[in-house]
Amino acid sequence: WAVLPAYSIGSSKTVSEATQLEIILKKLRYPKYSGEQIVTELGLKCDRNVVNLIVKHWGIEDKSRGPVDLQQYLGGSDLLDREVPKGFVPIKTSVQLVDEEELLKTRRQNRHFELIAKKMKRFPFHICDPGPILLAPLVSGLGIIQAFETYGPLRLRGKEISNLALLNVMRILSGYRHINHLSDNKDRSVAVASGIGMFGTRSKF
């Protein structure tokens, strides 16, 4: 038995990662809670000192800051069905602030992409790397277009659905260090997935 470490209430090693996450979420939502209150609220079997160490480690011991609810982004209901703290304002992402249907109605498609989309109805379109196109739904789900409309430069807002910034995001996700030209064979999929199309004469299509 001497080989096995004894159970120590004051040791952070006795707290699992899931429990630590619960403590962090609770402290973020209720900044004024003390370590003892968090232990009571969550029904923890550890000492308040353990909670205080975790709170201090993550730098969230300030009781004067505003409450933040991150549980809504992790799925499921809150840890406890309690009254919403006074002054609590849930954080809204760009996806929640900017409606996708409204974007599709008010933003135009890239002209080059629109021409290619029409041409693909009649002629085959050869793509070397389908990876970027497979990643396109993921990028759409992340709300990158909505983020551009909310936080991007003013000159990129309110015009086309796509832009060169989105092209750069697709380039990074696809593993390209740079884009030589949108008409290059290896870069066609990046441009198409970004909804931009290619620049050039008809002979290059």
JOLINZI-V364892 format. One record per residue. N is the residue number from 1. PSI is psi in radians with two decimals (none if undefined). Layout:
{{N PSI} {N PSI}}
//
This chain:
{{1 -0.35} {2 -0.35} {3 -0.53} {4 2.32} {5 2.39} {6 2.69} {7 2.14} {8 2.09} {9 -0.60} {10 0.12} {11 2.38} {12 -0.27} {13 -0.31} {14 -0.09} {15 2.21} {16 2.90} {17 -0.63} {18 -0.70} {19 -0.68} {20 -0.69} {21 -0.70} {22 -0.73} {23 -0.77} {24 -0.81} {25 -0.70} {26 -0.73} {27 -0.64} {28 -0.69} {29 -0.61} {30 1.41} {31 -0.51} {32 -0.07} {33 2.42} {34 3.00} {35 -0.66} {36 -0.69} {37 -0.70} {38 -0.70} {39 -0.76} {40 -0.79} {41 -0.75} {42 -0.12} {43 0.70} {44 2.70} {45 0.23} {46 2.96} {47 2.76} {48 -0.46} {49 -0.60} {50 -0.77} {51 -0.76} {52 -0.64} {53 -0.71} {54 -0.77} {55 -0.74} {56 -0.65} {57 -0.66} {58 0.03} {59 0.64} {60 0.52} {61 -0.14} {62 2.07} {63 -0.13} {64 -0.14} {65 2.90} {66 2.66} {67 2.53} {68 2.28} {69 1.87} {70 -0.14} {71 -0.54} {72 -0.40} {73 -0.15} {74 -0.12} {75 2.69} {76 3.09} {77 3.07} {78 2.87} {79 -0.63} {80 2.47} {81 1.51} {82 2.94} {83 2.44} {84 2.31} {85 2.59} {86 2.31} {87 0.11} {88 2.20} {89 1.97} {90 2.49} {91 2.30} {92 2.32} {93 3.00} {94 -0.56} {95 -0.63} {96 -0.50} {97 -0.61} {98 2.10} {99 2.33} {100 -0.73} {101 -0.63} {102 -0.64} {103 -0.77} {104 -0.51} {105 -0.60} {106 -0.21} {107 2.41} {108 2.73} {109 2.72} {110 2.30} {111 -0.74} {112 -0.69} {113 -0.67} {114 -0.69} {115 -0.72} {116 -0.70} {117 -0.67} {118 -0.66} {119 -0.55} {120 -0.29} {121 -0.38} {122 -0.44} {123 2.61} {124 2.60} {125 1.99} {126 2.26} {127 2.29} {128 -0.75} {129 1.85} {130 -0.06} {131 -0.88} {132 -0.63} {133 -0.63} {134 -0.48} {135 -0.24} {136 -0.78} {137 -0.60} {138 -0.78} {139 -0.67} {140 -0.70} {141 -0.47} {142 -0.25} {143 0.57} {144 -0.68} {145 -0.77} {146 -0.62} {147 -0.66} {148 -0.72} {149 -0.46} {150 -0.78} {151 -0.14} {152 3.01} {153 2.56} {154 -0.57} {155 -0.24} {156 -0.07} {157 2.67} {158 0.26} {159 -1.81} {160 2.73} {161 -0.68} {162 2.91} {163 3.08} {164 -0.45} {165 -0.70} {166 -0.65} {167 -0.69} {168 -0.65} {169 -0.78} {170 -0.62} {171 -0.78} {172 -0.79} {173 -0.50} {174 -0.16} {175 0.21} {176 2.35} {177 -0.57} {178 2.86} {179 1.97} {180 -0.94} {181 2.48} {182 -0.30} {183 -0.09} {184 2.55} {185 -0.74} {186 -0.32} {187 -0.07} {188 -0.75} {189 -0.61} {190 -0.77} {191 -0.78} {192 -0.75} {193 -0.48} {194 -0.10} {195 0.49} {196 -0.68} {197 -2.94} {198 2.72} {199 2.32} {200 -3.07} {201 3.05} {202 -0.46} {203 -0.37} {204 -0.04} {205 none}}
//
